[in-house]
Amino acid sequence: MAADVAGRVKLVKVNVDAAPRLAGRFDVQAIPALVVLRDGQVAARQAGAAGAGLRSWVEQATAA
């Protein structure tokens, strides 16, 4: 999926054990947590495994 959205979306994986302040900044309460940022602000969030619906969720979350 990263290749499909390259240039439009930057996918980043964060180890919350190694970066607890970052996890706190985005109020991560469950793992996995998916957060879409637009202009530095949270545009969408989802907790738990996304599975097959991940692609459609990212497309909806990033639609302008």
NORFENPE-V911046 format. One record per pair of residues at least 24 apart in sequence whose C-alpha atoms are under 7 Angstrom apart, sorted by the first residue. I is the first residue (numbers start at 1). J is the second residue. Records with the same first field share a line. If there is no record, write none. Layout:
I = J / J
This chain:
36 = 61
